[in-house]
Structure formats: structure tokens, C-alpha cells
């Protein structure tokens, strides 16, 4: 997915934060010239991992 729905992005951002995955820094899409943190790139890499679902089911919730 190039541009997923906002809910998907939010959930994947939360998963990245829980797993300690750092965001990519990209230029602000609104054109402000600033750099913003973007979790979608790391999220796509995470979703491509064959053991992604297994890592979620085995995540230590304590």
C-alpha cells in the first residue's frame, strides 16, 4: 500500500513504538520544509517479515 488509511497507519505506528523500531525522517509532505518522523516505511518492512504475526502473538505484554 502506498497510502494506507489513517487507522492502519496509527496501529502500525503503535506496533513500531512497542517493538522499539525507529521512524524514518522524511521531508514534510505539506511542504513546510521541515523533517517529520514517518513510521510507514519501517511498518512496511515489518509487515514483510515472515514471522510478524508470530512475534505479535509471542509479545511479552508484562
C-alpha positions in Angstrom: 0.0 0.0 0.0 1.4 3.4 -1.0 -1.0 5.4 1.2 -3.0 3.3 3.7 -6.0 4.5 5.7 -5.2 6.6 8.8 -6.3 3.8 11.1 -3.8 1.3 9.6 -1.0 3.9 9.9 -1.9 4.6 13.6 -2.0 0.9 14.5 1.3 0.2 12.8 2.9 3.2 14.4 1.9 1.9 17.8 3.3 -1.5 17.0 6.6 0.1 15.9 6.8 2.0 19.1 6.1 -1.1 21.2 8.7 -3.1 19.4 11.3 -0.2 19.6 11.5 0.4 15.9 12.7 3.9 15.0 10.8 6.0 12.4 12.3 7.3 9.1 12.8 11.0 8.9 11.3 12.4 5.7 10.5 15.9 4.3 7.1 17.2 5.5 4.5 16.3 2.8 2.7 19.6 3.5 5.7 21.4 2.1 6.8 23.2 5.3 10.4 22.3 4.6 10.8 20.5 8.0 11.6 16.9 8.5 8.9 14.7 10.1 9.0 11.2 11.6 7.3 8.6 9.4 6.6 5.1 10.6 5.1 3.8 7.4 8.5 2.8 5.8 9.5 0.8 8.9 5.9 -0.6 9.1 6.1 -1.9 5.5 9.4 -3.6 6.3 7.9 -5.1 9.5 4.8 -6.3 7.6 7.1 -8.1 5.1 8.7 -10.1 7.9 7.5 -13.7 7.7 7.4 -14.0 11.5 5.5 -10.8 12.1 2.3 -12.4 13.3 4.2 -14.9 15.4 6.2 -12.0 17.0 2.9 -10.3 17.9 1.4 -13.4 19.5 4.6 -14.0 21.5 5.0 -10.3 22.5 5.6 -10.0 26.3 2.7 -8.0 27.5 4.0 -7.5 31.0 
